[in-house]
Amino acid sequence: MMKKFFSFMGALALICFSFYYTDSAVEIVKRNDPIMKEITQTAKDYEESSQDAILINNNIIPGVNGIKVDIDRSYEKMKKYGSFDAGLLVFEEVTPTISTSNTYDKFIIQGNSVKQGIGLIFKLSNTSYIDEILDILREKDVKATFMITEDILSNDWDIVEKIYLNGHSIELLSNDYSNIKKVNKILKSLTGNKAQYCYSEEESKEIITTCERYKMHSIIPTIITSSFPYNDIKNNVTSGAMISLNNNIGTVRELSSIINYLNQKGYHILLLDELLEE
């Protein structure tokens, strides 16, 4: 019985060694393949280092993802064609060490300036001038983020649907985010998505603590406009700015000029999640 056992164990060890030897041999051949050598040598030319998010006391500014060549997947792709082709390189993102993606206890105060992006945020505590704002955004081919109260979400489904179907993003606006779970259910039923951000115009421990619990990022706009938003923006805008606008006559009167000005300055007007993406 013991003889059979040792014979079995010996055979098993031989099989394991055979697999190990085969894998090692394949790996050696692969590493010495001219295609693999060229991929390895070329990969450094395409690398872009990630940039860490910037921490400023209780605030944070998103970093930038880096990229690097996925050497093994690139090799598998090129091997099918039998030669090196830079157009077949496969890339993967490199996440910053300090990242907003997993930081919920800081207020995001702007996007990264590298993107030359701007985010327009419409703060809706009522339904005034929404059609006029949507018409201007459609005419200018601009997408924006609408911060909407629980009352509008619950009682004005047609307005929420109109905003959503025009390609804009919808987030929650509240002075008390203790109802997040309930309101997110309403928002998801209307748009299929939950909110990602909590809005505040000043640092609030209550807001950030509540929103952190639900893995939502808290933002403080870079520019909070008054009754004359064009001047507020012209005098203060920088790349990465989140611009908060009210749904009032001043915004309707000046929105076209604001968009024209931002375009002339070379800014890209982005949805909030695009602006803050690393």
MIPAMAR-979810 format. One record per residue (C-alpha): residue in three letters; x, y, z. Coordinates in pm, 1 decimal. Layout:
+--------+----------+----------+----------+
! residu !        u !        v !        w !
+--------+----------+----------+----------+
!    ala !        X !        Y !        Z !
...
+--------+----------+----------+----------+
//
This chain:
+--------+----------+----------+----------+
! residu !        u !        v !        w !
+--------+----------+----------+----------+
!    met !      0.0 !      0.0 !      0.0 !
!    met !    282.2 !    241.0 !     92.1 !
!    lys !    463.5 !    146.8 !   -229.9 !
!    lys !    159.7 !    248.4 !   -435.4 !
!    phe !    132.9 !    572.9 !   -240.9 !
!    phe !    494.8 !    668.5 !   -304.1 !
!    ser !    460.1 !    573.5 !   -670.4 !
!    phe !    155.5 !    801.4 !   -697.9 !
!    met !    332.7 !   1087.8 !   -524.9 !
!    gly !    634.2 !   1045.5 !   -751.1 !
!    ala !    415.5 !   1056.0 !  -1061.1 !
!    leu !    234.9 !   1363.5 !   -930.7 !
!    ala !    563.5 !   1541.2 !   -862.9 !
!    leu !    682.4 !   1453.4 !  -1214.7 !
!    ile !    363.7 !   1596.6 !  -1366.4 !
!    cys !    396.1 !   1916.9 !  -1161.2 !
!    phe !    760.8 !   1954.7 !  -1262.6 !
!    ser !    665.8 !   1894.1 !  -1624.5 !
!    phe !    403.7 !   2172.6 !  -1611.9 !
!    tyr !    650.2 !   2405.5 !  -1440.2 !
!    tyr !    922.2 !   2328.5 !  -1693.0 !
!    thr !    681.9 !   2375.4 !  -1986.6 !
!    asp !    557.7 !   2711.2 !  -1851.4 !
!    ser !    914.1 !   2826.8 !  -1789.7 !
!    ala !   1020.6 !   2722.4 !  -2138.1 !
!    val !    724.1 !   2901.3 !  -2295.7 !
!    glu !    803.4 !   3214.2 !  -2092.7 !
!    ile !   1168.6 !   3207.1 !  -2202.2 !
!    val !   1070.5 !   3172.9 !  -2568.2 !
!    lys !    816.6 !   3452.8 !  -2527.6 !
!    arg !   1067.7 !   3691.7 !  -2368.0 !
!    asn !   1316.1 !   3625.9 !  -2647.4 !
!    asp !   1062.5 !   3673.4 !  -2925.5 !
!    pro !   1161.7 !   3979.7 !  -3138.4 !
!    ile !    803.0 !   4106.9 !  -3112.8 !
!    met !    815.2 !   4095.8 !  -2731.5 !
!    lys !   1157.7 !   4261.1 !  -2725.4 !
!    glu !   1035.7 !   4547.8 !  -2942.5 !
!    ile !    721.9 !   4592.6 !  -2730.4 !
!    thr !    933.3 !   4605.8 !  -2414.3 !
!    gln !   1175.2 !   4856.0 !  -2564.8 !
!    thr !    896.9 !   5074.7 !  -2706.5 !
!    ala !    671.1 !   5068.7 !  -2399.2 !
!    lys !    869.4 !   5338.8 !  -2216.6 !
!    asp !    806.1 !   5587.6 !  -2499.4 !
!    tyr !    431.0 !   5565.8 !  -2436.0 !
!    glu !    430.0 !   5583.1 !  -2056.9 !
!    glu !    266.8 !   5882.2 !  -1888.4 !
!    ser !    306.8 !   5915.4 !  -1513.7 !
!    ser !      0.8 !   5968.5 !  -1298.1 !
!    gln !    -35.3 !   6288.2 !  -1094.3 !
!    asp !   -152.9 !   6265.5 !   -734.3 !
!    ala !   -458.0 !   6458.2 !   -619.3 !
!    ile !   -372.6 !   6782.9 !   -437.9 !
!    leu !   -474.2 !   6804.9 !    -72.6 !
!    ile !   -539.0 !   7151.0 !     74.0 !
!    asn !   -659.7 !   7124.0 !    434.3 !
!    asn !  -1017.6 !   6990.1 !    406.3 !
!    asn !  -1020.9 !   7025.2 !     27.8 !
!    ile !   -895.1 !   6818.4 !   -262.4 !
!    ile !   -828.8 !   6873.8 !   -633.6 !
!    pro !   -835.7 !   6560.8 !   -853.3 !
!    gly !   -514.0 !   6420.6 !   -991.8 !
!    val !   -460.8 !   6271.1 !  -1336.7 !
!    asn !   -444.6 !   5903.8 !  -1432.5 !
!    gly !   -129.8 !   5787.2 !  -1605.3 !
!    ile !   -103.1 !   5523.6 !  -1877.7 !
!    lys !    134.4 !   5239.2 !  -1949.6 !
!    val !    157.5 !   4963.1 !  -2207.0 !
!    asp !      8.1 !   4627.5 !  -2109.8 !
!    ile !    300.8 !   4425.5 !  -2242.4 !
!    asp !    147.6 !   4077.0 !  -2226.6 !
!    arg !   -185.0 !   4173.9 !  -2386.7 !
!    ser !     -1.4 !   4372.0 !  -2654.9 !
!    tyr !    212.6 !   4067.0 !  -2729.9 !
!    glu !    -88.2 !   3836.5 !  -2754.4 !
!    lys !   -250.5 !   4077.1 !  -3000.0 !
!    met !     57.2 !   4122.1 !  -3221.7 !
!    lys !    155.6 !   3754.6 !  -3217.3 !
!    lys !   -156.0 !   3677.0 !  -3420.7 !
!    tyr !    -22.8 !   3900.6 !  -3700.1 !
!    gly !    337.7 !   3786.1 !  -3670.3 !
!    ser !    501.5 !   4127.8 !  -3643.6 !
!    phe !    530.2 !   4437.2 !  -3425.5 !
!    asp !    274.0 !   4710.1 !  -3489.4 !
!    ala !    255.8 !   5013.5 !  -3260.8 !
!    gly !   -109.1 !   5054.7 !  -3357.7 !
!    leu !   -185.8 !   4728.1 !  -3176.9 !
!    leu !    -37.5 !   4831.6 !  -2842.7 !
!    val !   -279.2 !   4779.3 !  -2553.1 !
!    phe !   -276.9 !   5039.6 !  -2276.2 !
!    glu !   -386.5 !   5037.0 !  -1914.1 !
!    glu !   -450.6 !   5325.1 !  -1675.2 !
!    val !   -231.1 !   5397.4 !  -1376.6 !
!    thr !   -430.2 !   5539.5 !  -1085.9 !
!    pro !   -266.8 !   5811.2 !   -872.6 !
!    thr !   -149.3 !   5704.7 !   -527.0 !
!    ile !   -354.8 !   5988.5 !   -376.1 !
!    ser !   -684.5 !   5983.4 !   -563.4 !
!    thr !  -1030.0 !   6136.9 !   -534.1 !
!    ser !  -1178.6 !   5803.6 !   -642.4 !
!    asn !  -1151.3 !   5667.6 !   -287.5 !
!    thr !  -1145.0 !   5997.0 !    -92.0 !
!    tyr !  -1482.2 !   6101.6 !     48.0 !
!    asp !  -1381.2 !   6305.3 !    354.2 !
!    lys !  -1259.5 !   6610.0 !    157.8 !
!    phe !  -1445.4 !   6874.5 !    -42.6 !
!    ile !  -1360.0 !   6877.4 !   -413.5 !
!    ile !  -1312.1 !   7243.0 !   -507.2 !
!    gln !  -1223.2 !   7216.5 !   -877.8 !
!    gly !  -1118.8 !   6979.2 !  -1152.2 !
!    asn !   -760.7 !   6923.2 !  -1258.9 !
!    ser !   -638.6 !   7214.3 !  -1471.7 !
!    val !   -461.2 !   6984.6 !  -1720.6 !
!    lys !   -789.4 !   6907.5 !  -1899.1 !
!    gln !   -868.3 !   7274.2 !  -1973.1 !
!    gly !  -1220.1 !   7184.6 !  -1864.0 !
!    ile !  -1505.2 !   7379.0 !  -1706.6 !
!    gly !  -1819.8 !   7243.0 !  -1543.4 !
!    leu !  -2150.8 !   7431.7 !  -1547.3 !
!    ile !  -2373.0 !   7349.6 !  -1249.4 !
!    phe !  -2733.1 !   7471.1 !  -1239.7 !
!    lys !  -2867.5 !   7488.3 !   -886.2 !
!    leu !  -3244.2 !   7430.4 !   -897.8 !
!    ser !  -3445.8 !   7497.7 !   -584.3 !
!    asn !  -3752.5 !   7568.9 !   -800.8 !
!    thr !  -3861.3 !   7514.6 !  -1162.4 !
!    ser !  -3824.1 !   7871.8 !  -1292.1 !
!    tyr !  -3662.5 !   7927.8 !  -1635.6 !
!    ile !  -3566.4 !   7561.8 !  -1684.2 !
!    asp !  -3705.8 !   7545.9 !  -2038.0 !
!    glu !  -3519.4 !   7863.1 !  -2135.2 !
!    ile !  -3191.6 !   7727.7 !  -1993.2 !
!    leu !  -3235.8 !   7393.9 !  -2170.3 !
!    asp !  -3307.6 !   7572.1 !  -2499.8 !
!    ile !  -2984.8 !   7773.8 !  -2477.6 !
!    leu !  -2777.3 !   7467.2 !  -2385.4 !
!    arg !  -2929.5 !   7273.7 !  -2676.8 !
!    glu !  -2862.0 !   7559.9 !  -2917.9 !
!    lys !  -2498.5 !   7582.8 !  -2799.9 !
!    asp !  -2456.9 !   7202.3 !  -2790.8 !
!    val !  -2342.6 !   7213.8 !  -2427.8 !
!    lys !  -2404.8 !   6958.6 !  -2153.2 !
!    ala !  -2436.0 !   7064.4 !  -1789.6 !
!    thr !  -2502.6 !   6924.8 !  -1444.3 !
!    phe !  -2830.0 !   7005.6 !  -1268.8 !
!    met !  -2846.9 !   6998.7 !   -889.8 !
!    ile !  -3212.7 !   6932.5 !   -804.5 !
!    thr !  -3404.5 !   6931.7 !   -477.2 !
!    glu !  -3598.6 !   6635.5 !   -341.9 !
!    asp !  -3922.3 !   6830.3 !   -393.4 !
!    ile !  -3861.2 !   6866.7 !   -769.8 !
!    leu !  -3751.7 !   6503.6 !   -800.7 !
!    ser !  -4066.0 !   6386.2 !   -623.7 !
!    asn !  -4324.1 !   6615.2 !   -785.6 !
!    asp !  -4194.8 !   6732.2 !  -1124.5 !
!    trp !  -4101.5 !   6412.2 !  -1304.7 !
!    asp !  -4162.7 !   6568.1 !  -1646.3 !
!    ile !  -3894.5 !   6833.1 !  -1579.7 !
!    val !  -3646.5 !   6576.2 !  -1449.5 !
!    glu !  -3712.3 !   6359.6 !  -1755.3 !
!    lys !  -3665.1 !   6655.7 !  -1989.5 !
!    ile !  -3328.7 !   6742.6 !  -1832.8 !
!    tyr !  -3214.4 !   6380.3 !  -1846.2 !
!    leu !  -3327.1 !   6318.3 !  -2205.3 !
!    asn !  -3134.0 !   6625.8 !  -2318.1 !
!    gly !  -2814.5 !   6451.0 !  -2206.1 !
!    his !  -2748.5 !   6645.9 !  -1887.3 !
!    ser !  -2652.1 !   6487.8 !  -1556.4 !
!    ile !  -2864.4 !   6515.6 !  -1243.1 !
!    glu !  -2738.4 !   6539.0 !   -885.5 !
!    leu !  -2900.6 !   6614.9 !   -550.9 !
!    leu !  -2936.7 !   6959.4 !   -394.2 !
!    ser !  -3013.8 !   6981.4 !    -25.1 !
!    asn !  -2921.5 !   7152.9 !    298.5 !
!    asp !  -2983.3 !   6821.2 !    474.4 !
!    tyr !  -2853.2 !   6504.9 !    308.3 !
!    ser !  -2989.8 !   6269.3 !    574.3 !
!    asn !  -3252.1 !   6158.7 !    319.4 !
!    ile !  -2993.5 !   6048.4 !     61.1 !
!    lys !  -3097.4 !   5682.9 !     54.5 !
!    lys !  -3462.1 !   5763.1 !    -12.1 !
!    val !  -3394.6 !   6037.4 !   -268.0 !
!    asn !  -3141.2 !   5823.2 !   -451.6 !
!    lys !  -3408.4 !   5558.5 !   -499.2 !
!    ile !  -3631.6 !   5819.6 !   -663.6 !
!    leu !  -3347.5 !   5943.0 !   -884.8 !
!    lys !  -3250.6 !   5591.1 !   -987.6 !
!    ser !  -3609.9 !   5506.4 !  -1076.4 !
!    leu !  -3621.9 !   5812.5 !  -1304.7 !
!    thr !  -3276.9 !   5800.6 !  -1466.6 !
!    gly !  -3127.0 !   5463.1 !  -1381.5 !
!    asn !  -2843.2 !   5633.6 !  -1191.9 !
!    lys !  -2780.2 !   5731.4 !   -832.7 !
!    ala !  -2626.9 !   6067.0 !   -740.1 !
!    gln !  -2248.7 !   6088.8 !   -709.8 !
!    tyr !  -2208.3 !   6431.1 !   -550.1 !
!    cys !  -2333.3 !   6639.9 !   -261.1 !
!    tyr !  -2339.2 !   7016.3 !   -312.8 !
!    ser !  -2231.9 !   7273.4 !    -55.9 !
!    glu !  -2120.1 !   7635.6 !    -78.3 !
!    glu !  -1907.3 !   7616.2 !    235.5 !
!    glu !  -1733.8 !   7350.3 !    439.2 !
!    ser !  -1990.9 !   7154.8 !    637.9 !
!    lys !  -1897.5 !   6867.2 !    866.9 !
!    glu !  -2256.1 !   6743.5 !    866.8 !
!    ile !  -2276.2 !   6724.9 !    487.2 !
!    ile !  -1939.3 !   6559.9 !    433.6 !
!    thr !  -1995.1 !   6305.1 !    712.9 !
!    thr !  -2336.0 !   6205.0 !    575.6 !
!    cys !  -2224.0 !   6190.3 !    212.8 !
!    glu !  -1908.3 !   5996.1 !    300.5 !
!    arg !  -2127.8 !   5729.2 !    456.9 !
!    tyr !  -2294.9 !   5675.1 !    119.2 !
!    lys !  -1968.1 !   5692.5 !    -80.2 !
!    met !  -2064.7 !   6023.7 !   -239.7 !
!    his !  -1817.0 !   6302.5 !   -309.8 !
!    ser !  -1885.3 !   6647.5 !   -166.0 !
!    ile !  -1815.6 !   6952.7 !   -382.1 !
!    ile !  -1783.1 !   7325.2 !   -323.0 !
!    pro !  -1809.6 !   7519.9 !   -652.2 !
!    thr !  -1505.1 !   7718.2 !   -757.5 !
!    ile !  -1725.6 !   8009.9 !   -867.2 !
!    ile !  -2065.7 !   8084.1 !   -713.1 !
!    thr !  -2232.5 !   8338.1 !   -938.7 !
!    ser !  -2455.1 !   8632.2 !   -844.0 !
!    ser !  -2724.1 !   8816.2 !  -1042.7 !
!    phe !  -2458.1 !   8907.2 !  -1298.8 !
!    pro !  -2292.5 !   8571.3 !  -1369.5 !
!    tyr !  -2101.9 !   8679.5 !  -1681.0 !
!    asn !  -1883.4 !   8923.9 !  -1485.8 !
!    asp !  -1834.9 !   8675.2 !  -1200.5 !
!    ile !  -1708.6 !   8416.6 !  -1446.3 !
!    lys !  -1500.2 !   8648.9 !  -1661.1 !
!    asn !  -1319.1 !   8787.6 !  -1356.0 !
!    asn !  -1256.6 !   8454.6 !  -1181.7 !
!    val !  -1255.7 !   8164.0 !  -1423.1 !
!    thr !   -959.4 !   7925.8 !  -1433.6 !
!    ser !   -913.4 !   7586.2 !  -1590.8 !
!    gly !  -1092.3 !   7318.8 !  -1389.4 !
!    ala !  -1350.0 !   7556.3 !  -1240.6 !
!    met !  -1690.2 !   7431.2 !  -1128.0 !
!    ile !  -1928.9 !   7719.4 !  -1194.5 !
!    ser !  -2254.8 !   7736.6 !   -999.3 !
!    leu !  -2545.6 !   7919.4 !  -1169.1 !
!    asn !  -2896.2 !   7993.4 !  -1042.9 !
!    asn !  -3204.3 !   7941.8 !  -1255.4 !
!    asn !  -3296.9 !   8309.8 !  -1266.6 !
!    ile !  -3339.9 !   8584.6 !  -1525.5 !
!    gly !  -2975.3 !   8691.9 !  -1491.2 !
!    thr !  -2854.3 !   8346.4 !  -1593.4 !
!    val !  -3100.4 !   8324.9 !  -1883.8 !
!    arg !  -2998.7 !   8671.6 !  -2003.5 !
!    glu !  -2624.1 !   8600.7 !  -1995.5 !
!    leu !  -2589.3 !   8224.1 !  -2049.4 !
!    ser !  -2523.8 !   8245.0 !  -2424.0 !
!    ser !  -2253.6 !   8506.4 !  -2368.3 !
!    ile !  -2099.9 !   8296.3 !  -2090.9 !
!    ile !  -2075.1 !   7991.1 !  -2316.3 !
!    asn !  -1933.0 !   8197.4 !  -2603.2 !
!    tyr !  -1671.6 !   8347.3 !  -2370.0 !
!    leu !  -1565.2 !   8008.1 !  -2231.3 !
!    asn !  -1538.3 !   7863.1 !  -2582.5 !
!    gln !  -1331.1 !   8159.2 !  -2701.8 !
!    lys !  -1093.2 !   8105.3 !  -2410.1 !
!    gly !  -1041.1 !   7746.1 !  -2520.3 !
!    tyr !  -1217.6 !   7577.9 !  -2229.7 !
!    his !  -1404.0 !   7249.4 !  -2276.5 !
!    ile !  -1744.5 !   7255.7 !  -2106.7 !
!    leu !  -1790.4 !   6915.7 !  -1942.1 !
!    leu !  -2035.6 !   6726.9 !  -1726.9 !
!    leu !  -1931.9 !   6724.4 !  -1362.4 !
!    asp !  -1824.6 !   6359.5 !  -1358.4 !
!    glu !  -1612.2 !   6418.0 !  -1671.4 !
!    leu !  -1451.0 !   6728.7 !  -1521.7 !
!    leu !  -1364.6 !   6554.5 !  -1194.3 !
!    glu !  -1257.4 !   6224.1 !  -1346.1 !
!    glu !   -888.9 !   6153.4 !  -1297.7 !
+--------+----------+----------+----------+
//
